Amino acid sequence: MKGFIKLHRQIMEWEWYQDANTKSVFIHLLLNACYDECRFMGQSVERGQYMTSLSRLARDLNLSVRQVRTALSRLEKTGEIDTQATNKSTLVTICNYGSYQIDEKKVKKKSTSKRQAVDTQVTDISKKEIKQEEKNNTYLEKVLKEEIWVTQVAMQYHTKLGVIKNSLERFTNHLNITQDNKRSVRDFKTHFVNWLKYNLDETSPSIDTYKWKWKGQAMKTGSKEDYERDKAVFDKPGFDFQTFI
């Protein structure tokens, strides 16, 4: 294995940076993903993909299979990776892989010329990253001024305007960290709404927001009416209905 990956220092603001297991799994996937098309056990693996298994990741990272599964689930929900399970392995695809990988080029020049070329390349990359961040930040400013749209999203998720605005800022940081440059305000909004499904900022929940779950069901969040409707159906023996208000 050769070459290197690049990580922006802004990754320290990434939502999973303080989660040692999730961070370890993601960086391990970045380092092991194919930097060019390759084959693994007779199967074609494209650039930015890694064919592995839960047990192998657990062994390589000294984690339990459950810890690995949890980390992969988190990364998939927040858009860092996609996974496709097969009978014997799991194909992991790094989203926006090109943002983390720099192509190595053989340049036959004197050492001084090589150094100048590298310096120029790094400078160009830095300028591109700054430009992308400026675009996403500009979209954020425009969206925050659209009070009607922000209010509609808050009503959809039964939460406060402040929560949606905080989530928009977190979402923009996520885009900048992954260097995912949105093409327009509309693209920014669409991606945000999809991202919000799994990343709603719950630090300031609204008074009327309820949380509940039952056996085999992920945590649900909604209004009192939604809560009472599900409670009437599933608050019965065998369902293990739980309320988190």
URNORQUI-V171412 format. One record per residue. N is the residue number from 1. PHI is phi in degrees with one decimal (none if undefined). Layout:
n->N phi->PHI
n->N phi->PHI
This chain:
n->1 phi->none
n->2 phi->-138.5
n->3 phi->87.3
n->4 phi->-152.6
n->5 phi->-114.6
n->6 phi->-122.0
n->7 phi->-125.3
n->8 phi->-73.4
n->9 phi->-59.6
n->10 phi->-68.4
n->11 phi->-61.8
n->12 phi->-66.7
n->13 phi->-97.4
n->14 phi->-63.2
n->15 phi->-62.2
n->16 phi->-100.8
n->17 phi->-63.4
n->18 phi->-81.8
n->19 phi->-90.4
n->20 phi->-57.0
n->21 phi->-67.4
n->22 phi->-64.9
n->23 phi->-62.9
n->24 phi->-62.6
n->25 phi->-64.0
n->26 phi->-64.7
n->27 phi->-64.7
n->28 phi->-62.1
n->29 phi->-65.2
n->30 phi->-60.8
n->31 phi->-72.2
n->32 phi->-101.4
n->33 phi->-64.1
n->34 phi->-63.8
n->35 phi->-88.3
n->36 phi->-151.1
n->37 phi->-62.2
n->38 phi->-149.1
n->39 phi->-128.9
n->40 phi->-138.8
n->41 phi->52.4
n->42 phi->80.8
n->43 phi->-112.0
n->44 phi->-74.6
n->45 phi->-121.3
n->46 phi->-85.9
n->47 phi->-55.8
n->48 phi->85.0
n->49 phi->-113.8
n->50 phi->-143.4
n->51 phi->-92.9
n->52 phi->-150.0
n->53 phi->-151.9
n->54 phi->-60.6
n->55 phi->-66.5
n->56 phi->-68.3
n->57 phi->-62.0
n->58 phi->-61.5
n->59 phi->-67.8
n->60 phi->-66.0
n->61 phi->-105.2
n->62 phi->58.6
n->63 phi->-120.9
n->64 phi->-83.0
n->65 phi->-60.4
n->66 phi->-63.6
n->67 phi->-64.3
n->68 phi->-66.0
n->69 phi->-60.4
n->70 phi->-63.6
n->71 phi->-63.0
n->72 phi->-63.1
n->73 phi->-63.0
n->74 phi->-65.5
n->75 phi->-64.6
n->76 phi->-71.4
n->77 phi->-66.2
n->78 phi->-94.8
n->79 phi->87.9
n->80 phi->-77.4
n->81 phi->-140.3
n->82 phi->-125.9
n->83 phi->-127.6
n->84 phi->-137.9
n->85 phi->-84.9
n->86 phi->-119.3
n->87 phi->-62.8
n->88 phi->-117.1
n->89 phi->-150.8
n->90 phi->-128.3
n->91 phi->-94.4
n->92 phi->-103.8
n->93 phi->-112.5
n->94 phi->-80.8
n->95 phi->-71.0
n->96 phi->55.4
n->97 phi->-57.2
n->98 phi->-58.6
n->99 phi->-71.2
n->100 phi->-103.2
n->101 phi->-117.5
n->102 phi->-111.1
n->103 phi->-70.3
n->104 phi->-86.2
n->105 phi->-124.7
n->106 phi->-86.4
n->107 phi->-120.8
n->108 phi->-88.2
n->109 phi->-139.0
n->110 phi->-67.1
n->111 phi->-58.8
n->112 phi->-65.7
n->113 phi->-67.4
n->114 phi->-61.9
n->115 phi->-63.9
n->116 phi->-62.9
n->117 phi->-64.3
n->118 phi->-64.9
n->119 phi->-60.5
n->120 phi->-65.4
n->121 phi->-62.7
n->122 phi->-62.6
n->123 phi->-63.9
n->124 phi->-62.4
n->125 phi->-63.7
n->126 phi->-62.3
n->127 phi->-63.2
n->128 phi->-65.0
n->129 phi->-63.0
n->130 phi->-63.2
n->131 phi->-61.8
n->132 phi->-63.6
n->133 phi->-62.2
n->134 phi->-62.9
n->135 phi->-64.2
n->136 phi->-62.8
n->137 phi->-65.7
n->138 phi->-66.2
n->139 phi->-60.8
n->140 phi->-59.6
n->141 phi->-61.5
n->142 phi->-67.0
n->143 phi->-66.7
n->144 phi->-62.1
n->145 phi->-81.9
n->146 phi->-89.1
n->147 phi->-58.2
n->148 phi->-63.4
n->149 phi->-65.0
n->150 phi->-61.6
n->151 phi->-63.8
n->152 phi->-62.5
n->153 phi->-66.1
n->154 phi->-61.6
n->155 phi->-66.2
n->156 phi->-61.8
n->157 phi->-101.7
n->158 phi->54.1
n->159 phi->-140.8
n->160 phi->-90.6
n->161 phi->-60.6
n->162 phi->-60.5
n->163 phi->-66.0
n->164 phi->-66.1
n->165 phi->-65.5
n->166 phi->-63.5
n->167 phi->-66.3
n->168 phi->-62.0
n->169 phi->-67.8
n->170 phi->-64.1
n->171 phi->-62.9
n->172 phi->-63.7
n->173 phi->-61.3
n->174 phi->-61.8
n->175 phi->-63.0
n->176 phi->-67.2
n->177 phi->-64.8
n->178 phi->-86.1
n->179 phi->55.5
n->180 phi->-95.8
n->181 phi->-86.8
n->182 phi->-74.8
n->183 phi->-84.0
n->184 phi->-160.2
n->185 phi->-61.8
n->186 phi->-62.0
n->187 phi->-63.3
n->188 phi->-60.6
n->189 phi->-63.8
n->190 phi->-61.0
n->191 phi->-64.6
n->192 phi->-61.6
n->193 phi->-61.7
n->194 phi->-66.2
n->195 phi->-65.9
n->196 phi->-64.7
n->197 phi->-57.1
n->198 phi->-110.7
n->199 phi->-132.0
n->200 phi->-60.0
n->201 phi->-67.6
n->202 phi->-100.8
n->203 phi->-70.2
n->204 phi->-132.0
n->205 phi->-65.3
n->206 phi->-75.0
n->207 phi->-63.5
n->208 phi->-91.4
n->209 phi->-89.7
n->210 phi->-115.6
n->211 phi->-130.1
n->212 phi->-160.0
n->213 phi->-158.3
n->214 phi->-143.3
n->215 phi->-54.0
n->216 phi->82.9
n->217 phi->-116.5
n->218 phi->-69.3
n->219 phi->-56.7
n->220 phi->-112.3
n->221 phi->-129.2
n->222 phi->-174.3
n->223 phi->-78.3
n->224 phi->-61.7
n->225 phi->-63.6
n->226 phi->-62.5
n->227 phi->-62.1
n->228 phi->-66.6
n->229 phi->-65.0
n->230 phi->-69.3
n->231 phi->-61.5
n->232 phi->-64.4
n->233 phi->-91.9
n->234 phi->-109.7
n->235 phi->-81.1
n->236 phi->-138.4
n->237 phi->-54.2
n->238 phi->99.4
n->239 phi->-95.8
n->240 phi->52.0
n->241 phi->-66.6
n->242 phi->-127.0
n->243 phi->-114.9
n->244 phi->-129.5
n->245 phi->-96.6
